[in-house]
Amino acid sequence: MSGAGCLETRMAEEIPVAATTTRPLGVSRPDLTVADLPTPEEVFRVKRIGPAQLVKYALGPSLIALGISIGSGEWLLGPQAVGQFGFEGVGWVIVISAVLQTFYNIECSRYVMATGEAPVVGWGRVPPGWLLWVPLSVFLVIFAFIAGGWAASAGQGMYALVHGEIPEKGAEEPRLWAIGLLFVVFLITALARRISRALELANWIMVGAILVGLLLICLFIVPWSTWWDGIRGFVTPALPPEGITATQIGALAGFTALASGLNWYVMGHYRDKGYGMGHRAGFISGMRGERSQLLASGVTFPDDAKNTALWRRWYRLLLTDMWGVFFVGAMLGMLLPTILMARAVEISGEKVTQDNVPTFVAVALDQEYGRGMFYIALILGVLILFSTQLGIFEAMVRVTTDASHATSPKLRALVEGDPRRFYYPFMLLLLVIIAIILHLALPVSLVQWSANMSNLGALIYPFMLMYLNSRLPRAARPRPWHYIILVLNFLFFGFFFLNFIADFIGDPLITF
């Protein structure tokens, strides 16, 4: 057995604390065990955290979230909105959404770092208890993302890449490609030693290639006037453009950056990365990795000077990961595809539609710059959509696994304490279900549905975070203005969800 494998097996077992030391938090769940925070050097096995160690070892969980975001709002919904309505009013919604979601992500991750519990488990501590909030949260995540719009869009790109032409409306082969890419996700997780690490490495490669590739194409073909229009649209306050529907603007707000109120479903990766008390709680290992003990209930730290200093170090790492990687990447990931789409619309003289948005840019570049640019654009598009497919598909499985493992002693006994025995069979079941559902509607309409369902989460989870985070050890509690940001998340994304529902059943509350 390798040294790394031994470390994986031991991590959740080495809790330097008396077994009787606990701290209550919320209702209906066991008290949290109390232990000292580990040092970042201990977790990442380095002598010091300098710039090189920061990039190589400490950063990463936000890349998984960024990989998801680039393929939904940034590649599909943002470019579609800009292609139809221009930058004014669209860019401002994008920036507000990205800023609010980054703050929201930090608050979700605050809980994970302070307790070692994935958010879906933490919701069970909010009154009236886990019997309501845990199943409901799992249902909301699966209901929002099981439609498979991201997978169907990736399938369209693969078809065009293989055949050199755009598939006909309703063609079956793109759906088969989508199903095949879902199976690739299964293989990536199955061959991993540690699933979160495999996702990080995959996204380092894909997101890096995506942003560099888009930047080079945009520098080559997009005039500076379009660059300026895009940047100005981001920083100029304006109402949404006339004619945009409640569904479109709600989807754009919901899937810019990540998934608005449901962003918490990705933040559990900070536990598996070992951030803060996540190092004490364990992680989900891959089939090739040694079994890791995953605690059913979390661990927190005592209120003393030593742990307060350590918390501040972990919190700075979190802020660096979120603002330096996630936010910057999300802004570039939205700016570059939208200005590229604006250029494609200018070149082709046509309007982008729900039918053609996954391949519109590639077709326009083919007409103007030749076949080589067509294939480059398609490769980038497939990478973008696959990074989303990878993150969302795995996250649905992860959330269900975490929830089931934490709340069901019978399941833990059935799988003999090894969550992998639930994780992989459930992933295959979900693959079959998504393969059926993605036959039911156009890819972009499925993504719009998912995005507006994500906004529903903003009506619920900001207040649950306030409840949980206000009861953390004093060093980890938010400052008063953090609560204001959570209320703004509720108001901004909640409005778009209510407008979407009103539009769905009759007339929207506000038309633009």
C-alpha positions as CSV (number, residue, x, y, z in Angstrom):
1,M,0.0,0.0,0.0
2,S,1.4,3.4,-1.0
3,G,2.1,6.2,1.5
4,A,-0.6,8.3,0.0
5,G,-3.1,5.5,0.3
6,C,-2.3,5.1,4.0
7,L,-2.7,8.8,4.5
8,E,-6.1,8.7,2.9
9,T,-7.2,5.9,5.2
10,R,-6.0,7.7,8.3
11,M,-7.1,11.3,7.7
12,A,-10.6,11.1,9.2
13,E,-9.5,8.9,12.1
14,E,-6.8,11.2,13.6
15,I,-9.0,13.5,15.6
16,P,-6.9,14.8,18.5
17,V,-9.6,15.4,21.0
18,A,-11.2,13.8,24.0
19,A,-14.3,11.7,22.9
20,T,-16.5,13.5,25.4
21,T,-15.9,17.0,24.0
22,T,-18.8,18.1,21.9
23,R,-20.7,21.2,20.8
24,P,-24.4,21.4,20.0
25,L,-25.5,23.1,16.7
26,G,-29.1,23.3,15.7
27,V,-31.6,20.5,16.0
28,S,-32.2,16.8,15.1
29,R,-28.5,16.0,14.4
30,P,-25.7,14.8,16.7
31,D,-23.6,17.3,18.5
32,L,-20.4,18.2,16.7
33,T,-17.1,16.7,18.0
34,V,-14.6,19.4,19.1
35,A,-11.0,19.2,17.9
36,D,-8.2,21.6,16.9
37,L,-8.1,23.0,13.4
38,P,-5.2,21.5,11.4
39,T,-2.7,23.8,9.8
40,P,-2.7,24.2,6.0
41,E,0.8,22.8,6.0
42,E,-0.4,19.7,7.7
43,V,-3.3,19.2,5.3
44,F,-1.3,19.8,2.1
45,R,1.9,18.2,3.4
46,V,4.2,21.1,2.7
47,K,6.7,23.1,4.8
48,R,5.1,26.4,4.0
49,I,2.3,27.8,1.8
50,G,4.0,30.1,-0.7
51,P,2.7,31.1,-4.1
52,A,3.8,27.9,-5.8
53,Q,2.3,25.7,-3.0
54,L,-0.9,27.8,-3.1
55,V,-1.5,27.1,-6.8
56,K,-0.3,23.5,-6.7
57,Y,-2.0,22.3,-3.5
58,A,-4.4,24.7,-1.9
59,L,-6.5,26.2,-4.7
60,G,-8.9,24.0,-6.6
61,P,-12.4,23.5,-5.2
62,S,-13.6,26.7,-6.9
63,L,-12.3,25.4,-10.2
64,I,-14.9,22.6,-10.1
65,A,-17.6,25.3,-9.6
66,L,-16.0,27.4,-12.4
67,G,-16.0,24.4,-14.8
68,I,-19.7,24.0,-14.2
69,S,-20.5,27.7,-14.6
70,I,-18.7,28.2,-17.9
71,G,-20.8,25.7,-19.8
72,S,-24.2,26.9,-18.7
73,G,-24.5,30.7,-18.2
74,E,-21.2,31.6,-19.9
75,W,-21.4,29.5,-23.1
76,L,-25.2,29.1,-23.6
77,L,-27.4,31.7,-21.8
78,G,-25.1,34.7,-21.7
79,P,-24.1,34.5,-25.4
80,Q,-27.7,33.8,-26.4
81,A,-28.9,36.9,-24.6
82,V,-26.2,39.1,-26.0
83,G,-26.7,37.7,-29.5
84,Q,-30.4,38.6,-29.4
85,F,-30.4,41.8,-27.3
86,G,-26.9,43.2,-27.1
87,F,-24.8,44.1,-24.1
88,E,-26.7,46.9,-22.5
89,G,-28.8,45.6,-19.6
90,V,-27.6,42.1,-20.0
91,G,-24.0,42.8,-18.8
92,W,-25.2,44.5,-15.6
93,V,-27.3,41.5,-14.6
94,I,-24.3,39.3,-15.2
95,V,-22.0,41.3,-12.9
96,I,-24.5,41.7,-10.1
97,S,-25.2,37.9,-10.2
98,A,-21.5,37.0,-10.2
99,V,-20.7,39.3,-7.2
100,L,-23.7,38.1,-5.1
101,Q,-23.0,34.4,-5.9
102,T,-19.3,34.7,-4.9
103,F,-20.3,36.1,-1.5
104,Y,-22.9,33.4,-1.2
105,N,-20.4,30.7,-2.0
106,I,-18.1,32.0,0.7
107,E,-20.9,31.8,3.3
108,C,-21.7,28.2,2.2
109,S,-18.0,27.2,2.4
110,R,-17.6,29.0,5.8
111,Y,-20.0,26.3,7.2
112,V,-18.1,23.5,5.5
113,M,-14.7,24.7,6.8
114,A,-16.0,25.2,10.3
115,T,-17.8,21.9,10.7
116,G,-16.5,19.5,8.1
117,E,-20.1,18.8,7.0
118,A,-21.3,19.1,3.5
119,P,-24.1,21.8,3.3
120,V,-26.8,19.2,2.5
121,V,-26.0,17.6,5.8
122,G,-25.9,20.9,7.6
123,W,-29.4,21.8,6.4
124,G,-30.6,19.0,8.7
125,R,-29.6,21.1,11.7
126,V,-32.1,23.8,10.8
127,P,-35.5,23.6,12.5
128,P,-37.7,21.7,12.1
129,G,-34.9,19.2,11.3
130,W,-33.3,16.9,8.8
131,L,-36.5,15.0,8.0
132,L,-37.7,18.0,6.1
133,W,-34.6,19.8,4.8
134,V,-32.3,17.0,3.8
135,P,-34.7,15.1,1.4
136,L,-36.1,18.5,0.1
137,S,-32.6,19.7,-0.7
138,V,-31.7,16.5,-2.5
139,F,-34.9,16.7,-4.5
140,L,-34.3,20.4,-5.4
141,V,-30.8,19.7,-6.7
142,I,-31.9,16.6,-8.7
143,F,-35.1,18.3,-10.0
144,A,-33.1,21.4,-11.1
145,F,-30.3,19.5,-13.0
146,I,-31.6,16.1,-14.0
147,A,-33.1,17.6,-17.2
148,G,-29.7,17.2,-18.8
149,G,-29.6,20.4,-21.0
150,W,-25.8,20.7,-20.5
151,A,-25.4,17.0,-21.6
152,A,-27.6,17.5,-24.7
153,S,-25.7,20.6,-25.7
154,A,-22.4,18.8,-25.4
155,G,-23.8,16.0,-27.6
156,Q,-24.7,18.6,-30.3
157,G,-21.1,19.8,-30.3
158,M,-19.7,16.3,-30.5
159,Y,-21.9,15.5,-33.5
160,A,-20.8,18.6,-35.3
161,L,-17.1,17.9,-34.4
162,V,-17.3,14.4,-35.8
163,H,-19.4,15.0,-38.9
164,G,-18.4,18.5,-39.8
165,E,-21.9,19.7,-39.9
166,I,-24.7,20.8,-37.6
167,P,-27.2,18.1,-36.6
168,E,-30.8,18.4,-37.8
169,K,-33.4,19.3,-35.3
170,G,-34.5,16.3,-33.3
171,A,-31.6,14.1,-34.5
172,E,-30.9,11.0,-32.3
173,E,-27.1,10.8,-32.7
174,P,-26.3,13.9,-30.7
175,R,-28.3,12.4,-27.8
176,L,-26.2,9.3,-28.0
177,W,-23.1,11.4,-27.9
178,A,-24.5,13.1,-24.8
179,I,-25.1,9.7,-23.1
180,G,-21.6,8.6,-24.1
181,L,-20.1,11.7,-22.4
182,L,-22.0,10.9,-19.3
183,F,-20.3,7.5,-19.2
184,V,-17.0,9.3,-19.6
185,V,-17.8,11.1,-16.3
186,F,-18.4,7.8,-14.7
187,L,-15.0,6.5,-15.8
188,I,-13.2,9.7,-14.6
189,T,-14.6,9.2,-11.1
190,A,-14.2,5.4,-11.1
191,L,-10.5,5.6,-12.1
192,A,-9.8,8.3,-9.5
193,R,-8.0,7.7,-6.2
194,R,-9.7,10.7,-4.7
195,I,-12.7,12.0,-6.6
196,S,-12.5,15.7,-5.8
197,R,-8.8,15.7,-6.8
198,A,-9.6,14.1,-10.1
199,L,-12.2,16.7,-10.8
200,E,-9.8,19.5,-9.9
201,L,-7.1,18.2,-12.2
202,A,-9.6,17.8,-15.1
203,N,-10.9,21.3,-14.6
204,W,-7.4,22.8,-14.3
205,I,-6.8,21.4,-17.8
206,M,-10.2,22.1,-19.3
207,V,-10.8,25.6,-17.8
208,G,-7.2,26.6,-18.6
209,A,-7.5,25.5,-22.2
210,I,-11.0,27.1,-22.5
211,L,-9.9,30.5,-21.3
212,V,-6.6,30.6,-23.2
213,G,-8.3,29.4,-26.4
214,L,-11.2,31.9,-26.1
215,L,-8.8,34.8,-25.4
216,L,-6.6,34.0,-28.4
217,I,-9.6,33.7,-30.7
218,C,-11.2,36.9,-29.4
219,L,-7.9,38.8,-29.8
220,F,-7.6,37.5,-33.3
221,I,-11.1,38.2,-34.7
222,V,-13.1,40.5,-32.3
223,P,-12.6,44.2,-33.0
224,W,-11.7,46.5,-30.1
225,S,-15.0,48.3,-30.4
226,T,-16.8,45.0,-29.5
227,W,-14.5,44.5,-26.6
228,W,-15.3,47.9,-25.3
229,D,-19.1,47.3,-25.8
230,G,-18.8,44.2,-23.7
231,I,-16.8,45.8,-20.9
232,R,-19.0,48.8,-20.9
233,G,-22.1,46.6,-20.7
234,F,-20.7,45.0,-17.6
235,V,-20.1,48.2,-15.7
236,T,-23.0,50.4,-16.9
237,P,-26.2,50.1,-14.7
238,A,-29.2,49.5,-17.0
239,L,-32.5,47.8,-16.9
240,P,-32.8,44.5,-18.8
241,P,-33.3,45.1,-22.6
242,E,-36.8,45.4,-24.1
243,G,-38.2,42.2,-25.4
244,I,-36.3,39.8,-23.2
245,T,-38.6,37.3,-21.5
246,A,-38.9,36.6,-17.8
247,T,-37.5,33.1,-18.4
248,Q,-34.5,34.3,-20.3
249,I,-33.5,37.0,-17.8
250,G,-34.1,34.7,-14.9
251,A,-32.0,32.0,-16.4
252,L,-29.2,34.4,-17.2
253,A,-29.2,35.7,-13.6
254,G,-29.5,32.2,-12.2
255,F,-26.7,30.5,-14.2
256,T,-24.2,33.4,-14.4
257,A,-21.2,32.3,-12.2
258,L,-22.9,29.1,-11.0
259,A,-26.4,28.3,-9.9
260,S,-27.6,31.1,-7.6
261,G,-29.4,29.7,-4.5
262,L,-28.3,26.1,-5.2
263,N,-24.6,26.9,-5.3
264,W,-24.1,25.0,-2.1
265,Y,-24.3,21.7,-3.9
266,V,-20.7,22.2,-5.1
267,M,-19.2,23.6,-1.9
268,G,-18.8,20.2,-0.2
269,H,-15.6,19.8,-2.2
270,Y,-13.9,22.0,0.4
271,R,-14.5,19.2,2.8
272,D,-12.9,16.7,0.5
273,K,-10.0,19.0,-0.2
274,G,-9.3,19.1,3.5
275,Y,-10.1,22.8,4.1
276,G,-10.4,23.5,7.9
277,M,-12.4,20.8,9.7
278,G,-13.0,19.0,6.4
279,H,-9.6,17.4,7.1
280,R,-11.0,15.8,10.2
281,A,-14.3,14.7,8.5
282,G,-13.0,12.6,5.7
283,F,-13.8,12.4,2.0
284,I,-15.3,10.2,-0.8
285,S,-12.5,8.2,-2.4
286,G,-12.5,6.7,-5.9
287,M,-12.5,3.1,-6.8
288,R,-8.7,3.1,-7.1
289,G,-8.2,4.9,-3.8
290,E,-8.0,3.4,-0.3
291,R,-11.2,3.6,1.6
292,S,-11.5,6.8,3.7
293,Q,-13.7,7.0,6.8
294,L,-16.3,9.6,6.1
295,L,-17.8,10.8,9.4
296,A,-21.6,10.8,9.6
297,S,-21.5,14.0,11.7
298,G,-19.1,16.9,11.7
299,V,-16.3,18.3,13.8
300,T,-15.7,21.8,14.9
301,F,-13.0,23.7,16.8
302,P,-12.8,25.3,20.2
303,D,-13.0,29.1,20.9
304,D,-9.4,29.8,21.8
305,A,-6.5,32.0,20.4
306,K,-4.7,29.2,18.7
307,N,-7.7,28.1,16.6
308,T,-8.8,31.6,16.0
309,A,-5.4,32.3,14.3
310,L,-5.7,29.1,12.3
311,W,-9.2,29.9,11.2
312,R,-8.1,33.2,9.8
313,R,-5.4,31.5,7.7
314,W,-8.0,29.0,6.3
315,Y,-10.5,31.9,5.6
316,R,-7.8,33.8,3.7
317,L,-7.2,30.7,1.5
318,L,-11.0,30.4,0.9
319,L,-11.2,34.1,-0.1
320,T,-8.2,33.6,-2.5
321,D,-9.8,30.6,-4.1
322,M,-13.2,32.3,-4.5
323,W,-12.2,35.8,-5.6
324,G,-8.9,35.0,-7.3
325,V,-10.1,31.9,-9.2
326,F,-13.9,31.6,-9.2
327,F,-14.9,35.3,-9.7
328,V,-12.1,36.3,-12.1
329,G,-12.7,33.1,-14.1
330,A,-16.4,33.6,-14.2
331,M,-16.0,37.2,-15.4
332,L,-13.6,36.1,-18.1
333,G,-15.7,33.1,-18.9
334,M,-18.7,35.4,-19.5
335,L,-17.0,38.3,-21.3
336,L,-15.1,36.2,-23.9
337,P,-18.0,34.0,-25.1
338,T,-20.4,37.0,-25.2
339,I,-18.1,39.2,-27.3
340,L,-17.3,36.2,-29.5
341,M,-21.1,35.7,-30.0
342,A,-21.5,39.4,-30.8
343,R,-18.9,39.1,-33.5
344,A,-20.5,35.9,-34.8
345,V,-23.9,37.6,-35.1
346,E,-22.2,40.5,-36.9
347,I,-20.4,38.2,-39.3
348,S,-23.4,36.0,-40.1
349,G,-26.1,38.7,-40.1
350,E,-28.4,36.2,-38.4
351,K,-29.9,36.0,-34.9
352,V,-29.1,33.3,-32.5
353,T,-31.9,31.0,-31.4
354,Q,-32.5,28.3,-28.8
355,D,-32.0,25.8,-31.6
356,N,-28.6,26.9,-32.8
357,V,-26.8,28.5,-29.8
358,P,-24.5,25.5,-28.9
359,T,-23.0,25.6,-32.5
360,F,-23.8,29.1,-33.7
361,V,-20.3,30.6,-33.2
362,A,-18.6,27.7,-35.0
363,V,-20.9,28.0,-38.0
364,A,-20.3,31.8,-38.3
365,L,-16.5,31.4,-37.9
366,D,-16.6,28.7,-40.6
367,Q,-18.2,31.1,-43.1
368,E,-15.8,33.9,-42.4
369,Y,-12.4,32.2,-41.5
370,G,-12.6,28.7,-42.9
371,R,-12.9,25.2,-41.7
372,G,-10.0,25.3,-39.2
373,M,-11.7,27.9,-37.1
374,F,-14.9,25.9,-37.3
375,Y,-13.2,22.9,-35.6
376,I,-11.4,25.1,-33.1
377,A,-14.6,26.7,-32.0
378,L,-16.3,23.3,-31.7
379,I,-13.5,21.8,-29.7
380,L,-13.7,24.7,-27.2
381,G,-17.5,24.4,-27.1
382,V,-17.3,20.7,-26.3
383,L,-14.7,21.2,-23.6
384,I,-16.8,24.0,-22.1
385,L,-20.0,21.9,-22.1
386,F,-18.2,18.8,-20.9
387,S,-16.7,20.6,-17.9
388,T,-20.2,21.5,-16.9
389,Q,-21.5,18.0,-17.5
390,L,-18.7,16.6,-15.4
391,G,-19.4,18.8,-12.4
392,I,-23.2,18.7,-12.4
393,F,-23.5,15.0,-13.0
394,E,-21.0,14.2,-10.2
395,A,-22.5,16.8,-7.9
396,M,-26.0,15.2,-8.1
397,V,-24.5,11.9,-7.1
398,R,-22.3,13.5,-4.4
399,V,-25.2,15.4,-2.7
400,T,-27.4,12.3,-2.6
401,T,-24.5,10.2,-1.2
402,D,-23.6,12.7,1.5
403,A,-27.3,13.1,2.5
404,S,-27.9,9.3,2.6
405,H,-24.7,8.5,4.4
406,A,-25.2,11.1,7.1
407,T,-28.9,10.5,7.9
408,S,-29.3,6.7,7.5
409,P,-27.6,4.3,9.9
410,K,-29.2,1.4,8.0
411,L,-27.5,2.5,4.8
412,R,-24.2,2.9,6.5
413,A,-24.5,-0.6,7.8
414,L,-25.6,-1.9,4.4
415,V,-22.6,-0.4,2.6
416,E,-20.3,-1.2,5.6
417,G,-19.4,2.4,6.1
418,D,-18.0,2.7,2.6
419,P,-20.0,5.5,0.7
420,R,-18.5,4.3,-2.6
421,R,-20.9,1.3,-2.5
422,F,-23.8,3.8,-2.8
423,Y,-22.1,6.4,-4.9
424,Y,-21.3,4.4,-8.0
425,P,-24.5,2.4,-8.4
426,F,-26.5,5.6,-7.9
427,M,-24.4,7.3,-10.6
428,L,-25.3,4.6,-13.1
429,L,-29.0,4.8,-12.2
430,L,-28.9,8.6,-12.7
431,L,-27.2,8.1,-16.0
432,V,-30.0,6.0,-17.3
433,I,-32.7,8.5,-16.1
434,I,-30.9,11.5,-17.7
435,A,-30.5,9.5,-20.9
436,I,-34.3,9.3,-21.1
437,I,-35.1,12.9,-20.0
438,L,-32.7,14.6,-22.5
439,H,-34.9,13.3,-25.3
440,L,-37.8,15.6,-24.2
441,A,-36.8,19.1,-25.1
442,L,-34.3,21.4,-26.8
443,P,-31.0,21.6,-24.9
444,V,-31.1,25.4,-24.2
445,S,-34.7,25.3,-23.0
446,L,-33.7,22.5,-20.5
447,V,-30.8,24.7,-19.3
448,Q,-33.2,27.7,-18.8
449,W,-35.5,25.5,-16.7
450,S,-32.6,24.4,-14.6
451,A,-31.4,28.0,-14.0
452,N,-34.8,29.2,-12.9
453,M,-35.1,26.3,-10.5
454,S,-31.8,27.3,-9.1
455,N,-33.2,30.7,-8.3
456,L,-35.8,29.0,-6.2
457,G,-33.0,28.0,-3.8
458,A,-32.4,31.7,-3.1
459,L,-35.7,31.9,-1.4
460,I,-34.7,29.3,1.1
461,Y,-31.0,28.7,1.7
462,P,-29.7,32.2,2.5
463,F,-31.8,32.2,5.7
464,M,-30.7,28.7,6.6
465,L,-27.1,29.9,6.3
466,M,-27.8,32.8,8.6
467,Y,-29.1,30.3,11.2
468,L,-26.2,27.9,10.9
469,N,-23.3,30.3,10.6
470,S,-24.5,32.5,13.5
471,R,-24.0,29.4,15.7
472,L,-20.5,28.6,14.7
473,P,-17.5,29.2,16.9
474,R,-17.0,32.9,17.4
475,A,-14.0,33.2,15.1
476,A,-16.0,31.6,12.2
477,R,-19.1,33.7,12.5
478,P,-20.0,36.1,9.7
479,R,-19.8,39.9,10.2
480,P,-23.1,41.8,10.1
481,W,-22.7,42.9,6.5
482,H,-22.4,39.3,5.4
483,Y,-26.0,38.8,6.5
484,I,-27.0,41.8,4.4
485,I,-25.4,40.2,1.3
486,L,-27.4,37.0,2.0
487,V,-30.6,39.0,2.1
488,L,-29.6,40.7,-1.2
489,N,-29.2,37.2,-2.7
490,F,-32.7,36.4,-1.5
491,L,-34.2,39.6,-3.1
492,F,-32.3,39.5,-6.4
493,F,-32.6,35.8,-7.3
494,G,-35.9,35.3,-5.6
495,F,-37.4,38.1,-7.7
496,F,-36.4,36.4,-10.9
497,F,-37.8,33.1,-9.7
498,L,-41.2,34.6,-8.9
499,N,-41.2,36.4,-12.2
500,F,-40.5,33.1,-14.0
501,I,-43.3,31.3,-12.2
502,A,-45.7,34.1,-12.9
503,D,-44.7,34.0,-16.6
504,F,-45.0,30.2,-16.6
505,I,-48.6,30.1,-15.3
506,G,-49.8,33.3,-16.9
507,D,-48.3,36.8,-17.2
508,P,-44.9,37.8,-15.6
509,L,-44.9,40.3,-12.7
510,I,-42.7,42.6,-14.8
511,T,-42.0,42.7,-18.5
512,F,-39.1,44.3,-20.2
